Amino acid sequence: MPAFRTKSVSTKVSDEEYALFEKLAGEETISEWARDILLKAAKPNTGDLVLLTEVMALRTILLNAFYKLAHGETISPDEMQRLIEHADEGKFRKAKERLEVGANRGAE
């Protein structure tokens, strides 16, 4: 059974903003378009989380490797494997934390 929509959310916009929203909504009403946008913003996409997770793990690996190389050190295959394992350990937790921080900043 579909849930009835009984609550309303509204905001004031400028003429320019309204024109932009009309253009972005296309054939949809601005209200339906805005509702879809709000719901998508409230629920981070799983694909975004996976992508952010991998980018952050890669960043961790690269920063650690570059730091060692900048100090004239070499990286053995075993050490590289440890860097990869270290980056993979907390990558999902770190990505979720970053997304939550971003969402909280948007709420300010």
LINQUI-V419625 format. One record per backbone hydrogen bond with DSSP energy under -1.0 kcal/mol. NH is the residue of the N-H (numbers start at 0). CO is the residue of the C=O. Records with the same first field share a line. If there is no record, write none. Layout:
NH->CO + CO
This chain:
17->13
18->14
19->15
20->16
21->17
22->18
23->19
24->20
25->21
27->24
32->28
33->29
34->30
35->31
36->32
37->33
38->34
39->35
40->36
41->37
48->44
49->45
50->46
51->47
52->48
53->49
54->50
55->51
56->52
57->53
58->54
59->55
60->56
61->57
62->58
63->59
64->60
65->61
66->62
67->63
68->64
69->65
70->66
71->68
72->67
79->75
80->76
81->77
82->78
83->79
84->80
85->81
86->82
87->83
88->84
93->89
94->90
95->91
96->92
97->93
98->94
99->95
100->96
101->97
102->98
103->99
104->100
105->101
